Amino acid sequence: MEPVLAVVTCDACRGRLAPALLSFRVPLRLARSVLTEATGLFVLGVFAVSLLLSIDLLSVLAQFLIEQEAGPPVVAAMLAAKIPWFLHLAIPVAATFAILTTAARMAAGSELKAAQAGGVSPTALVVPIVVWGLLMSGLALVNNGVLEPRGEARYRAIIESFLYDRPPAASERDASYRVEGNIFHAARLRADPDAPGNATLRGVLIRFEDGSVLTAPSGRWLAATASWHLEDGQFIAPDGTARGFDERAVPFPLEVNAETALVTPGLQSIGALIESIRRLESLGADTRTLRFNLHRMLADASGATLFVLVAAALGFRLLNRAASIGGTIALIAVFWVLWTFSASLFEQQVLGPVAAAWFTPAAVALAGVLAALPWRRP
């Protein structure tokens, strides 16, 4: 009897589950219609946001461009180099606007009710929308991790061509190294433009394995002698006694010089960040900032998918485009507050680099899940 009951129970389950499973199937024509409309609105949103950002950028640079007598070709080159930077914000904003507006129009036009009458649940529409959002995240990842660093490098080169005879040397703030059990730290470390293998030091602190400490306001990293030369510093013994010194050389036996150990100034690509982290970790250097930059780059790209998820959940409940635009503004405002707040938490060392970088996407994802729970309309 047990096998018979099992079959009957299974048949009953299949009878109940079949309609539910079918409700997740979306007709290809409907999915194509939704995504085509969303893509058109996305392109419009990207253009609008980029235009606003370009006007804001020119208003900030107007005085500089006038003073430097920059002509139209230079202005055009600067704006072209900044396009990936515009897209960094424009992609998630435009994706949110596109999905919210499309979903709100469908709800207002009773298209969702018609779809439900045809056996298509609004929940099922989330599947193609999220796939579309993943494509937007992929586009954002390529833009943020590859195109934006290149654009920033071109933009910086244009600015520096007006200000410097040569590009500024590589530098780093709060640089720390662990060498043979000793901790070497400098508040500011900058490669020497005349001898890039060397570097100038500011705010130096060296802690030795025996507990003694050396501090100095300034110094130099000399690659030829593999040492840090400190000036007008103080030596603090393990027992707490202190004595000053005019100059002191401390062995710093790294296998690389300052030119290769320092991070190249400016925004780095994903590949360059990974390589810098690997290289500096092998030197015992602190890589918290680099890891935060890497994970924030990945987290910002994922924001497009998460925004689309929240937009889809909210859009099916909004009945007009004005409400969808208001929802877009509210969502972006909340995102910006969380984004800047998480950076502050990292700078104050409240959160680690990974947790701080993914704090905002996690909050947005939670909001999306909560918004997606009550799918049935009253």
C-alpha positions in Angstrom: 0.0 0.0 0.0 2.8 2.4 0.7 4.1 2.6 -2.9 0.5 3.3 -4.0 0.1 6.1 -1.5 3.4 7.6 -2.5 2.3 7.7 -6.1 -1.0 9.2 -5.3 0.7 11.8 -3.1 3.2 12.6 -5.7 0.5 13.0 -8.4 -1.3 15.3 -6.0 1.8 17.3 -5.5 2.4 17.5 -9.3 -1.2 18.7 -9.7 -0.6 21.5 -7.2 2.9 22.4 -8.4 2.2 22.4 -12.2 0.3 25.7 -12.2 2.8 27.4 -10.0 5.7 26.2 -12.2 3.9 27.3 -15.3 3.3 30.7 -13.8 7.1 31.3 -13.9 7.2 30.8 -17.6 7.3 34.1 -19.5 6.2 34.2 -23.2 9.2 35.2 -25.3 7.2 38.0 -26.9 6.3 39.5 -23.5 9.9 39.3 -22.2 11.2 40.9 -25.5 8.7 43.7 -25.2 9.6 44.5 -21.6 13.3 44.4 -22.2 13.1 46.4 -25.4 11.2 49.2 -23.7 13.6 49.1 -20.7 16.7 49.2 -23.0 15.4 52.2 -24.8 14.7 54.0 -21.6 18.1 52.9 -20.3 19.9 54.5 -23.3 17.9 57.7 -22.7 18.8 57.7 -19.0 22.5 57.2 -19.7 22.5 60.1 -22.1 20.6 62.4 -19.6 22.8 61.5 -16.6 26.0 61.9 -18.6 24.9 65.2 -20.0 24.2 66.5 -16.5 27.5 65.3 -15.2 29.4 66.8 -18.1 27.8 70.2 -17.5 28.6 70.0 -13.8 32.2 69.1 -14.6 32.6 72.0 -17.0 31.2 74.4 -14.4 33.9 73.2 -12.0 36.7 73.4 -14.6 35.6 76.6 -16.3 38.0 78.9 -14.5 40.9 76.5 -15.0 40.2 76.1 -18.7 39.9 79.9 -19.1 43.2 80.5 -17.3 45.0 77.9 -19.3 43.4 79.1 -22.6 42.3 75.6 -23.4 40.6 75.4 -26.8 37.6 73.3 -28.0 39.8 70.3 -29.0 41.2 70.1 -25.4 37.8 70.4 -23.8 36.4 67.7 -26.1 39.3 65.4 -25.3 38.7 66.0 -21.5 35.0 65.2 -21.8 35.8 62.1 -23.9 38.2 60.9 -21.3 35.6 61.4 -18.6 32.9 59.4 -20.4 33.6 56.2 -18.4 33.5 58.2 -15.2 30.0 59.5 -16.2 29.0 55.9 -17.0 30.1 54.7 -13.5 27.0 56.5 -12.1 24.9 56.6 -15.2 24.6 52.8 -15.7 23.0 51.9 -12.3 20.9 55.1 -12.3 19.6 54.6 -15.8 18.9 50.9 -15.2 16.9 51.8 -12.2 14.9 54.4 -14.0 14.3 52.2 -17.0 12.9 49.2 -15.0 10.9 51.4 -12.6 9.3 53.3 -15.5 8.6 50.2 -17.6 7.1 48.3 -14.7 5.0 51.3 -13.6 3.6 51.8 -17.1 2.7 48.1 -17.3 0.9 48.3 -14.0 -0.9 51.5 -15.0 -1.9 50.0 -18.3 -3.3 46.9 -16.8 -0.8 44.8 -18.7 0.1 43.0 -15.5 -3.5 42.0 -15.0 -3.7 40.8 -18.6 -0.5 38.8 -18.1 -1.9 37.2 -14.9 -5.1 36.3 -16.7 -2.9 34.5 -19.3 -1.2 32.6 -16.5 2.0 34.7 -16.2 2.7 35.9 -12.7 4.4 39.3 -12.1 7.0 37.4 -10.2 8.0 35.5 -13.4 8.8 38.8 -15.1 11.6 39.4 -12.5 13.6 36.5 -14.1 14.2 38.2 -17.5 14.6 41.6 -15.8 17.3 40.3 -13.5 19.1 38.6 -16.4 19.0 42.0 -18.1 20.4 43.5 -14.9 23.2 41.0 -14.9 24.1 42.2 -18.4 24.1 45.8 -17.1 26.4 44.7 -14.2 28.8 43.1 -16.7 28.8 46.3 -18.7 29.4 48.3 -15.5 32.3 46.0 -14.5 34.1 46.5 -17.8 33.5 50.2 -17.6 34.6 50.6 -13.9 37.4 48.1 -14.0 38.9 48.7 -17.4 37.7 51.8 -19.2 37.4 54.2 -16.3 41.1 53.8 -15.2 42.2 54.4 -18.8 40.0 57.4 -19.1 41.2 58.9 -15.8 44.8 58.4 -16.9 44.1 60.3 -20.2 42.2 63.0 -18.3 45.1 63.4 -15.8 47.6 63.5 -18.5 45.8 66.5 -20.1 45.6 68.3 -16.8 49.2 67.6 -16.0 50.3 68.9 -19.4 49.2 72.3 -18.2 50.6 72.1 -14.7 53.8 70.0 -14.8 56.8 69.5 -17.0 56.5 65.8 -16.2 53.9 63.6 -14.4 54.0 63.5 -10.6 55.9 60.7 -9.0 54.2 57.6 -7.5 53.2 58.2 -3.9 51.3 56.5 -1.1 49.8 57.6 2.2 50.0 55.5 5.4 52.4 53.0 3.9 53.4 50.1 6.2 55.9 47.3 5.6 56.9 44.3 7.7 60.6 43.5 7.1 62.3 40.8 9.1 59.9 41.2 12.0 60.2 45.0 12.1 57.4 47.4 11.2 58.2 50.3 8.9 55.5 53.0 8.6 55.4 56.4 6.8 52.5 58.7 6.8 53.5 59.9 3.3 55.9 58.2 1.0 56.7 59.7 -2.4 59.1 58.6 -5.1 62.0 61.0 -5.9 61.3 62.5 -9.4 65.1 62.7 -10.0 65.8 59.2 -8.7 62.6 57.1 -8.8 64.2 54.2 -7.0 64.5 56.4 -4.0 61.7 58.1 -2.0 61.1 60.9 0.5 59.5 60.0 3.8 57.2 62.0 6.1 55.9 61.0 9.5 58.1 57.9 10.0 57.7 55.3 12.7 59.7 52.1 13.0 58.9 49.5 15.6 61.6 46.8 16.1 61.0 43.2 17.3 62.6 44.0 20.7 59.9 46.7 21.3 62.1 49.8 20.7 60.7 52.5 18.4 62.2 55.1 16.1 60.2 58.2 15.1 61.1 61.0 12.8 59.3 63.8 11.0 61.2 63.1 7.7 63.7 60.9 6.0 64.7 59.2 2.8 64.5 55.7 1.4 67.8 55.0 -0.4 67.5 52.0 -2.8 71.3 51.7 -3.3 72.0 51.1 0.4 68.6 49.4 1.1 68.0 51.7 4.1 65.8 54.4 5.5 67.7 57.5 6.6 65.9 59.5 9.3 66.5 63.1 10.3 65.9 64.9 13.6 64.2 61.9 15.2 63.8 60.1 18.5 64.7 56.6 19.7 62.5 55.1 22.4 64.0 52.1 24.2 61.8 49.1 25.4 62.0 50.5 28.9 60.5 53.8 27.8 63.6 56.0 27.9 64.0 58.3 24.9 66.9 60.1 23.3 67.0 62.2 20.2 69.3 62.0 17.1 70.2 64.2 14.2 70.5 61.5 11.6 70.3 57.7 11.6 70.3 55.0 9.0 68.1 51.9 9.4 68.5 48.8 7.2 65.5 48.3 5.0 66.3 45.1 3.1 63.5 44.9 0.5 64.2 43.2 -2.8 62.6 46.1 -4.6 63.1 49.9 -4.7 60.6 52.7 -4.2 59.7 52.9 -7.8 58.3 49.4 -7.9 57.0 49.2 -4.4 54.9 52.3 -4.5 51.4 52.3 -6.0 51.1 54.3 -9.3 49.0 57.4 -8.6 45.5 57.4 -9.8 42.7 54.9 -10.4 43.9 51.4 -11.2 42.2 48.7 -13.3 41.0 45.5 -11.7 44.1 43.6 -13.1 46.5 46.3 -11.8 44.8 46.3 -8.4 45.1 42.6 -8.0 48.7 42.7 -9.1 49.5 45.6 -6.7 47.9 43.7 -3.8 49.8 40.5 -4.6 53.1 42.4 -4.9 52.7 44.6 -1.8 51.5 41.6 0.4 54.6 39.8 -0.6 56.6 42.8 0.8 54.6 42.8 4.0 52.9 46.1 3.1 49.5 47.2 4.3 47.0 46.6 1.4 43.7 47.5 3.1 43.1 50.5 0.9 43.9 48.6 -2.3 41.6 45.7 -1.3 38.9 48.2 -0.4 39.3 49.8 -3.9 39.1 46.4 -5.6 36.0 45.2 -3.8 34.3 48.6 -4.1 34.8 48.4 -7.8 33.2 45.0 -7.9 30.5 46.0 -5.5 29.6 49.1 -7.6 29.3 47.0 -10.7 27.0 44.6 -8.9 24.8 47.5 -7.9 23.2 47.6 -11.4 21.7 44.1 -10.8 20.6 44.9 -7.3 19.1 48.2 -8.3 17.2 46.5 -11.1 15.8 43.9 -8.6 14.6 46.6 -6.3 13.2 48.6 -9.2 11.3 45.6 -10.5 9.8 44.9 -7.0 8.7 48.5 -6.6 7.8 49.2 -10.2 4.9 46.7 -10.3 3.3 48.7 -7.4 3.7 52.2 -8.8 0.9 53.4 -11.0 2.6 56.3 -13.0 5.9 57.5 -14.3 6.0 60.4 -11.9 6.1 57.9 -9.0 8.7 55.9 -10.8 11.0 58.9 -11.2 10.4 59.8 -7.6 11.3 56.2 -6.7 14.5 56.4 -8.7 15.6 59.6 -7.0 14.8 58.2 -3.5 16.7 55.0 -4.3 19.7 56.8 -5.6 19.7 59.2 -2.6 19.6 56.2 -0.1 22.4 54.5 -2.1 24.6 57.6 -2.1 24.2 58.1 1.7 25.1 54.4 2.4 27.9 54.6 -0.1 29.6 57.6 1.5 28.8 56.3 5.0 30.5 52.9 4.3 33.6 54.7 3.1 33.7 56.7 6.3 33.3 53.5 8.3 36.3 52.1 6.5 38.5 55.2 7.0 37.7 55.1 10.7 38.6 51.4 10.7 35.1 50.4 12.0 34.7 48.0 9.1 37.3 46.0 7.2 37.9 46.6 3.4 35.6 43.8 2.2 32.8 44.5 4.6 32.8 48.2 3.9 33.0 47.8 0.1 30.0 45.4 0.1 28.0 47.2 2.8 25.9 49.2 0.4 25.1 46.4 -2.1 24.1 44.2 0.8 21.7 46.9 2.1 20.2 47.3 -1.3 19.8 43.6 -1.8 18.0 43.3 1.6 15.7 46.1 0.5 15.1 44.3 -2.7 14.2 41.1 -0.9 11.8 42.9 1.5 10.2 44.7 -1.4 9.7 41.5 -3.4 8.0 39.5 -0.6 4.4 40.8 -0.9 3.9 40.1 -4.6 0.1 40.0 -4.5 -1.7 43.3 -5.0 -4.5 44.1 -2.6 
